[in-house]
């Protein structure tokens, strides 16, 4: 940036036109502000101590522009980290219902390619955080890194477009004769744009305090991270899903992440294959693939690596089960031909979208 400032005035003017968020960075990120002061600004001033234009506030502004508008680039192993500033790209606004995908090319140029059909006059968006995270987490990440509260269509919807990635299940009880029954309704934030919002059941209207909702999710994540040493990881994941069946929504981001992992682990682990696992487990593999795909497809349409991976596991499992059923005479060989045709379609999908987005 120093060379840009001294030798490329027009480019420097473009660079300076971007927000640095210095006030918010100093107020809300005091530790990072101190780090930049000690490890960047002080060193820079010592090297260029004869340049009177490089005041501390001016350097903080330069750093802030780069910090909040740059793109992380991939480097070979051992080369550390590097960021690039792309003025045109930096002008794109974020949306959690993104319509593009950013592709980083080998020469460190980037391209923004349509993820779905974009109508004439529709704004072209990019996405700063993963679509698989719930609103509560996405908005906080955006605030801490880019210093704004997202108010996109998805963030405004407590159901997250019907995906329920951040939802719980209602634990309010009622007596039915001698039995105690749970409501089981879907519990979402009352106001998804308010980070202090409590949660409400869409069925009975029962209120779950914000602190209680956070406690449930925190305990669920802790439960998942502490597997029983006597059981396999897959057994622990299944136990987790069973334990939280009536506590958090089956589409909740924690459950969806678990299902995504299980789809890859069943039939692929060390010494494991589709032929080595029983039929009920094969059916379970199909189920978790479909569950994860249906949930994530709501918030991330178009090509995604998780979709390619899930489609691959779903297809190979279908092929195996169908082949077994044909051998036993349970179904027509035409069903196997249909499954094999799906394999060819998948190969075309992988080739086409792999060429576009990778």
C-alpha positions, 0 to 999 in steps of 0.5 A: 500500500505504501508503494501504491500511495507514492507511485499510483495516485489514481489507484490510491484514491480508489483505495481510500474511497473504501470504509475503514471502520476505524471508530468501530474497530477501536471501540469493539475490537480493542485487542486487535486495534492494539495488536495492529498498533504494536506490530504494524504501525510502530514498525512501519513508522520506524522504517519510514520515520522520515515520512511525516504523512504517516500518522498513527490515525492515518496508518490505522485507516490504511490497515482498516481498509485492507482488513475489512475489504480484502480477500484471503488468498491461498498460498503454497505450504510454508508461505504463510498467509496473504490477502488481496485487495480487489476494488471491484469485488469489494464493492459487492454487498453481502447477502445470506441468500447469495446469487453468486459464487466467488472463484479464486484462480491460480494466478490470484485473480478472482471471478464472480460467477452466477450461482443461479439465474439472476434477473435483470435489475437484480442486485449481484451479491457475494457472501462473506460467511458460510450458508450452513451457519444459523442467523445468530452465528452469521450475524455475529461473525459479520459484525465482528469482522465487517462491522455491520448487522446483516438485514437480508431476507434470510436474516429477517426470517426467524425460520431462515427460509424454512430451513430451521437451522437455528431452531429448537423444539418446545419442551413445555409439558402438559398432562394427558391423563397419567402421561406427561407430554411435550408440546414439540412445536418449533421454537425460533427467535422472536426477533431474528434481527435482535441478538438479545431476542428470546425464543417463541414456540410457533405452536403454543407460544411458550417463551424460551429465554435467550440464555436458556436457548444458548445453554441448550445449544452450548451443551449440545455442542459440548456433548458432541465434542466429548464422545464415549471412549467405549463407542465408535465416533459414528455410534456417538453421533447416532447417540447424539441425534437420539438424545436431542430428538425432542430438544433441538430441531432435526434441521438445526445446524448442529444436527445437519453438520452431524448428518453431513459427517455421517453420510461420509463415514458410513461405508468409507471408514478404515476397513469399512465398505458398503458391502461390510455394513448391514442393510439397516445401516445402508438405509440409514446412510441414505436417510442422512444424505437426504436429510442434509441435502434437503436442509442445505439446499434451502439456504444454498441453491446451485453448485456446492461442494457438499452437494456434490459429495452428498450426491456421490454418496447417495448415488453409490449407495443406491447403486449398491442396494439396487444391485443386491435387490436385483440379484435376489430377484426382488426388483426388475433389472430396469431399476438398476439401469435407472440407478446407473443412468443417475450415475452418468447424470452425476458424472456430467454434473460434476464435470460441468460444475467442476469446470465452472466453479473450481 
